[in-house]
Amino acid sequence: MSAIETTARSLGNNVDNLRRHNLSTLLGIVHRDGPASRSRLTKLTELNRSTIAALVGELVTLGLAREVQPEGSRTAGRPSPIVVANEKVVAFAVNPEINAITVGAVGLGGVVLDRVRMHTGNTPSVVEAVALATTEIKRMRSRLRKDVRVVGVGVALPGLVRREDGVVRLAPHLGWIDEPFSGRLSDAVGLPVSTANDASVGATAESRFGAGRGVRDLVYLNGGASGIGGGVIVEGRPLTGVTGYAGELGHTLVNSAGILCHCGATGCLETEVTQSRLLDVLGLDDPEMDELDHAIAVSESPEVRDEIDRQLTFLAVTLRNAVNIFNPRLIVLGGFLGALFEASPGTIERAIAEQTLAGPGDCVEVVRAQLRSRLLMIGAAELAFAALLADPASSAT
């Protein structure tokens, strides 16, 4: 029995449900995997050509996709049109940090159309963050073309976010506790807002558009000014836990003689592996990632090397645990963790080989995140696109 037949049987005889599923499947393919010919969509979905043509036509009518003719086709006969996600369907993305707020506009297909990072000079309160994000979203919206459709706002936030209502239960680095950030921002901008942990949305972005594309089991760790967060993808799906808090790998015990963490435990990863310590020894203040990479590459300071080695030693403890617990195919390191990883080639791989169980340690690969500054913009936008991707027909206006 084919995959489509299995899906059809599970959906029963409800034609509308089957059509909704097929539209979602097609839009998801061109959104996450890029442009695809009708013939390729036919092969991928196992639907017949006439069904694909009808579904593509509906996506075009809905304004979610467009068709273009292939360039330089040498195929005999009439070439199959290329189906492209419509980047004029846009979501705004917001990422509050302890010293800045980043706002972006992202089109279907993971295309970052605009991005602005605003330094705050202090840790913003919820009211300040909403005000800054609202002002920039309105400015950005005014710069978009008239034919652009905005579907909503996604927020990547460094803290614990309750899945069912988007309430920020705890963002310790921001000092936010039980804050209805999604609701406040939605009221201010007049758009639906979805909020999730920044590392979780980063894991989603890398698995769909970056280093983890096509990998069904991966662990993602990101390091930034607001600490270290993690996300886990299992069998192609984010591991969320009962209320959406899973993946807090930044609070793995790495030093039993370490300092007290804000979470109440001692010696957590994010108390030992910190961006601030790395920047201090490098003499930098909130650099862009390329600047950080360059500073590490050209530094001849023993103090810098010692700090990199120290942080990598503790990072390896968390990665060892992640490999043994989750048995991932891939570990993706983002933010300054990616810079640490590339600063000492082979160090993390050797530590994993030496410290993990033979089984899970045999097949894991460690790579740096590919999306860099686009990562959280794309990941946050996926939150806003989620309902549209699940039910494209619901976007009809």
N, C-alpha and C positions, 0 to 999 in steps of 0.2 A: 504494500500500500504506500503510495507517494505521500510526501509531507502535506501537500495541498488536500489530498483525499482525507488524510487524518484530521486536518483542521476542519474540513467541511463536515465530517462526521461529528466532531466535538461541538460544532456550532448548530448541529441539527439541520432542520429544513428552513430555518429563517434566512431568507435570501438577503435581507437587509444587513444582518449580522455578518454574513459571508462577504458581501460587497464592502462593508466597512473595514473588515479585516484585510481584504485584498488591497484597498486603497491605502491603508496604513502601512502595509508591507512595501508597496511600491514607493511611497513617499519616503519611508525610512531608508530604503536602499539608496536613492539618489541624494538624500540629505547626508547620510553618513559615509557612503562609499564613493560619492561623486557621480558625475554624469555617466549615464549608461544608455546604450542603444536599446530600442524596443526588442531586438532579437536577444540581447543579453538578459533583459528583464524576463523574457519568455523562458529562457533557460534556467535562470535563477529561481523563478517562482513555480515553474512547471505548469503555468497556465497557458492556454492556447493563444495564438496571435490575435484573434479577434477580441478576446477578453482583455488582453493587454492594451490593444488599441483603444477600447472603450474606457478602460480605467485611466489611461494616460490622458485621453480627451477630457475626462471629468476633472482630473487634477489641473489641467491647463485652464479649463473653464472656471475652476475655483480660484485661480490665480496663484496656485502653489507650485506649479512647474511650468516650464516652457520647453518647446522642441526646437532644435537647431539641426541643420543639415551637417553631416560629417565633412570635414575638410580633406581633400585629396584622397577620397575613397577609391580604391582600385577593385573593389568587389564587383563581380559581374552582376548585372541587373540593377534594380533600384535600391540604393543604399538605405539602411534602416535609420530612421531619425534618432538623434541623440536627445534623451530626456534629461533636463537639468533642473535642479531645485531652484525656485525663484528667490534670489537673494533680496528682492524687494519686500519680502515678508520678513519683518525685523522684530527682534526682541532686544530690550535694553538689559544690560548687565551691571551689577553694582558689587563692589568689594570694599567694605570698610576695614581699615587696619588701624593700628595704634597711632600711626603718624600720617596717614593719608587715606583718601577715598578715591577709588578708581571707578570710572563709569565708561561703559562702552556700548556700541550699537553693533549687533551681530545679525547677519542675514542667514536665512536657511542655507544649509550647506556648510555651516561653520565659518562663514566669511566675516571677519572682523572689519566693519566698515568705518568705525571711528573709535577712538580710545583716548581718554584724558585722565591723567593721574594728578589729583589735587593734594598737595601737602597741607596738613592741618596745623602743624607746629605743636599740637598737643593731642591727647587721646580724646576723640570726639564723643560727646554724649549722644544718646539716641536722638534727641531733638536736633542737635547739630548735624548728625549724619543724615537724617531725613531731609533737613533743609539744604545741605550741600548737594546731596544726590538729586533732589527735586529740581534745583536750579540748573544743574548740568544736564539732566534729562530733557528739560524744556528747551535749553539751548541746542542740544544735539538734535532734538526733534525738529526744531525750526530749520536746521540745515539739511534735513532729509528732503528728497524729492517729493513732490505732491502725490505721486502714485505709489508711494511706499505705505505698506500696511503694518502697523505696530500691534503685536499680539499680547505683550505684557512685559513684565520685569522679572528677572531672576537675580537672586542675591547669594553670593558666596561669602559666608560669614565665619570668622575664626572662633567658633564656640559650639556649644550643644544646642541644636535646634529641634524642637518637638515636631515630629513629622506631620501630625494631623492638622495643626493650626499655624505652624510657622513661628510659634513663640520662642524667643531666644531664652532658653532655660538658664544658661550660664555662658557668658563670654568673658572669662576672667581677665584677659589682657585688656579688654575694652572697659571692664567694670560694669557690664550689663547683666542684670539678673531679672528673669521673668519679664522680659520686654516684648510687647507685641509689635515688633519692628515691621513685619510684613503688612499688618493692618494700617499702621501709621503712614508708611510709604505709599500704600495703595490709595489711601484717602487723599494724600497730597498730590499724586500724579494722575489720579483717575484711571489707573490701569490695574489689572490683577497682578499680584506680586507673590512669588514663591521663593522661600528662603531655605537654604540647607548649609551644612558644614562645608567650609571651603575645600578641605582636603577630599571630602567625598565627591564634590562636583569636579574637582581636579582629576580624580580617578576616572570618573565617567568620561571627561573630555579626552584624556590620554588614551583610554580604551577605544573610543570611537573615532578619534581624529588624529591621534599622535602615535607614540612609540608602541602602544598596546593594541593598535588596530589589528583585529583578527585573532587576538589572544583571549581565550575564555576565562583564564584563571590568572589573576595578577594582584600584586600588592603595590600600592602607591603611597609614598611618603613625600610630604612637602615641608620645606622649612622656610620660614619668613620672619618678619619682624614680630609677628604675633604668636610665635612658637612653632611647634611641629604637630602636624595632623596627618592622619592616614585614611586611606580608603581601600576596600578590598572588593574585587570582582570575582565572583564564584560562578562558574558555568555561564558566563556572559551576563550575569545580573549583579547589581550592587548588593553587598551584604549590609543590611541596614540595622538589624536587630529589631526588638519588639517595638520600640518607640523612636527608632531612627538614630541612635547614638553609637552604633557599632563603628569600629575602626580607629579608636583613640590610641593609636600606637605611640603617640608622643608621651604617654604615661606608662610606658613599659619601664620596669625597674632595671636600671643599668649600673647603679652604684649604691650599694647598701650603706656606704659611709658618706653618701652625698648630702646635699642640702635639702631643706624642706621645700616641697613644691606647693604651689597655690592650691592644688587639688587635695592637700592634706597628707600625701605620701612623701617618702624620702627617696631621693636619687632617681627621679624620673628622667627619661631621655631628654626632654626639653629643658631640664635644668642643667644638663651637662653639655648638650649640643645646641649652641645658640648662635644666631646670626650676630648679635651684639658683640660677643667676645671676638668673633672672627673679624668684624669690622674694626674693632678697637686696635688689634695688633697690626692691621693693615693701614690704619690711619684714615679710614673712609667713613663717610656719613651718608647712609641711604643711597647707595649707588644703583644704577641700572645693572642688570645681570652681566651684560658684556663688559662693563667696567670692572665688575668684581672678578670675572674670569681673567681679565688682563692683569689686574693688580696681583692676583695669585701667581700668574705665570711669570711675571717679571721680578717678583720679590726674591731676594737672596737672604732674607732675614731668618736666622735660626729660630727666633721667637714665633714667626709665622709658621714655619715648618712644624715646630713642636705643637702648636695649637691645632693645626690640621690633623696631625697624627693622633693627638689626644681625642679630638672629636670623632674621628673615624673609628677609633677603638670602641667608643661607647655606641656609635651608630651600628657597628657590626653586631653588638649584642642583641639589639632589637631586630635586626634583619635575620639573625640566626633563629630567634624565636618565631618570627613570622614564617620562615621557611618550614620549620618543624611543625607549626600549628596549621598553616593553610596550604602547604604543598603547592605553591604557585609555579606557573611556568615562567613568569616574568616579575621582576621587581623594578619599578620605575621611580627614580629619585628626582624631585622637582625643587625649585627654589635654590637656596644656597646649599642644600644637600647635594644637588647635582654638581655644583661647583667644587665641593669637597671631594666628591667621587672622582671627578676628572683631574683633580689636582694630584692624585696619587694612584695612577693606573695599576690595577691588579690587587690593591690592598684589600678592598671589600671582597673581591672574588676569592682571594686566598683565605680570608677569615671565614667565609661561609663554607668553603670546602673543608676546612679544618674543624669547624665547630658544629656543623649540622649533622643530623642523622644521614646515613648513606643513601637511603631511598629518596627522600624529598630533596636532598642536596645535590643529587646527580643531574637533575634536568633544569635547574633554575638558572636564569640569566639576569644580570643586573644591567640596566641601561639608564641613561639620563633622559628626562622628559624632553620632548621635542617642541612643545608648543610655546615654551618660554613665557613671554609677557602676554600672549594671547590665551594662555591656559584657563585662567579663572573667568575670563570674559566668555569664552566658548562654553565652559562648564556651567556657568550661571545661566547663560542663555538657554541651555538644554532644559533647565527647569521650566522656563517660560514656554518653550516649544512643546513640552511633554503632552499636554492635552490635545494640541493640534495634530501632533504626529500619531497619537492614539486614535483619533477620529477626525480625519481631514474634512469630511463632509460637514462637520459641525461649524466650520469656518465660513460657510456660505452666508453672505450678507444680503 
